[in-house]
Amino acid sequence: MPEKIIKVLLVDDHQVVRRGLRTFLEVQEDIEVVGEASDGAEGVARAEELRPDVVLMDIKMPGTDGIEALRRLRQLDNPAKVLIVTSFTEQRTVVPALRAGASGYVYKDVDPDALAGAIRSVHAGHVLLQPEVAGALLAQDETGNGSGRGSTLTEREREVLGLIADGRSNREIARALVLSEKTVKTHVSNILMKLDLSDRTQAALWAVRNGAAG
């Protein structure tokens, strides 16, 4: 048996899509589908009830869409990582979801192995961004003239920020810098506070934009 089972919640208004995703994932030894929801509001309620590790979230749904559901989860401080599963490739659709707190996205025709890999990746703390979407996020970044704030970072915080930009999880950063995970979490919190950013995705993009990436 795998050391850690990743609990997944499926949120999509099409039952056939949810069934297909469940079929993909049920053969994975380290992934368990713990529930489903047919719209964003139900998805938020189920996420609060089931406390999944990863939520697979559609964007376009009747009523509460995926972006609004993401915002509600963040307001509730729900720790689940959210992976967008979408048929929409336009930046104007995907970028707002990422800015609302998603850890990345995949398309609905994704290969089953790639989907499982994406779930494991975001669960480990990585951010999944296609280059063109990362560029769009940078172009829209309104943290503005942020390079000056970088001068408030300590040398160690800059090292941590560079590893965040490389997509490293807290555990991987701890190993690389020979620190405890608790210390890394403290550094990450300080980085976000000093740079006035809300999450690791924004931190990674800030690092790329301001030359702090590794």
N, C-alpha and C positions, 0 to 999 in steps of 0.2 A: 504493500500500500504506500502511496506517496506520503511524504512527510506533512504536507499542508494541502488541504482541499480548498480550492478557490470557489467560493459561493457566488453564483451569478443570477441576476434578475433580468428577465427579458421584458422590454417595454416597446410594444409595436401594436398599431391598431389593426394589422392584418394577421388573422389567426394562422394563415398558411405560412407566413414569414416566421412567426414564432415557432410553429411546428418544425419548420426547416432548420432554424437555429438550434432548437432543442435536439433534433436528430444529429446535427453536426457534433454537438457538445457531449451528448450522452456516452459517446465511445471514448472520451478522454478520462483517464484514471484520476487526474488531479483537478477536474472541474465538475461541479455539481450545480445543475439548474434548480434553484430553490423556490422559484416562483415566476409568475408572468403577470403582465398588466396590459390593458388595451388602450390606455391613453396616459398623458403626462400626470394628471392629478392622481389617478390610481397608482401610477408608478411611484410617485412620491410617498403615498401612503404605504405601499408595499415595502418600499425601501426602508421606511422608518420601522415597520413591523418586523421585517426579516433580517435587516442589517447585512445585506450582501457585501461582498468584497468588491465586486464589479457589477455595474449596471450597463447592459447593452441597450442603448436608447435611440429610437427613431427620432428624426427631427420633425417631419410633417405629420401631425396627428390632429384629429378634430378636437375642439375644446382646448385643453391645455397642451401646447406643443412641447417638443423636447427641450427647446431653449428655455422656456418659462419653467419647466420642470427642473432643469439644471439649476436655475437661479434659486428656486425654492429649496432644493437640497442643500445648496451652499448656505442659505439663510438659516437652515436648521442645523448647520454644522454636521451634516451627515458625512461620514468618512469614506463612503463608497467612491471608488474611481468610476468615472463615466466614460464609456467608449461609444461614440456615435456610430450607428450602423445605418447608412443612408444610401439612397439611389441617386441623390443629388450631388453633382460634382462642382456646381458653381461656387466660387469663393464667397459670394454674397450669402450663401446658405450655410456653408461650413464654418466660415470665420466667426460669425456671431456665437455659434455653439462653443467654439474653442475659447473665445473671450469670456463666455459665461462660466467656464470652469471645466469643460471636457478635457480628458487626458489624451484625446486623439480620435481618429475616426477610421472606419473601414467601409467598403462598399458592400451592398447586399449580395453581390455575386462573388464575394471573396471565397477563395479556396478554403476548405475546412481546416486544413493544417495552419494556414496563415491566420485564420480567425482565432484558433486556439493560441497561437503564438502571440497575437495581439493582446489577448486577454491576460496571458502570463506577463507580458511586457508592462502593461499599464498597472497591473497588480504589484509589480516589483518597483513601481515608481517612475517608470520611463514615460516620456511624452512622444506620441506618434504623430509626426507632422510631415506631410509631403512638402518638398522644397517650395513649390509655388504658393502653398498656403502659408508657410512660414514667412515668405516674402510679403504676402498680403497683410499678415498680422503686423509685421514690422512697419509697413507703409502706413497702417492705420493707428500705430501705437501713439497714444496721446499722453504717455507719461512724459513726453517732451524733453528737451534739453536735460536728459537725465544723467549725462556723463559727469556733471559736477557732483552729483550725489555719490558717485562711486568713490570719491576721495574720502568719504567717511568710513569706508570698509577697512577692516584690518587686513593684514596680509593673509591670515588664515581664512578669513571670510572670502577673500578673492579666490583663494585656492578652492574652497567649497563651491563658490559660484561657477568657476570654470568647469568643475566636475558635473554640476547640475546641467550646464549647457551641453555636456557630452552625453546627457541622458542617464547618468548614474543614479541609482537609488541611494537612500541614506545608508543602507548596509554596505553597499559597494564603496561609497565615499569613506565610510568609517574604516573599511579595510585598507583603502588606498592611502589614507592619511594616518593610519594607526591611532584612531580615536574610538571612543565609544559611540554607539548610535545616539545615545541621549545627548552627547556633546554636539554631534552633527545636527540634530534637530534644533538645538539651541542656536547654532550658527545660522541655519536656514531661516529660523524665525527672525533673527537679528538682521539678516540680509533683506528679507521682505520688508521689515519695518523701516530700515534705513533708506531703501530705494523706493519706498511707498508703492509696493507691488502687492498683489493679492494672492498669487500662487506661483508654483514652480514653473509653469509654462511661461508666464510673464518674465520671471527671473532669467530663464534660458534665453528668451528673445532679447532681453535687455543686454545680456552678456554678449550675444552675437553682434548686436547693434553698436555696442560701445567698446568692442575690442577686448572684452574680458573672458571670452571663451578660450578653452584650452587648445 
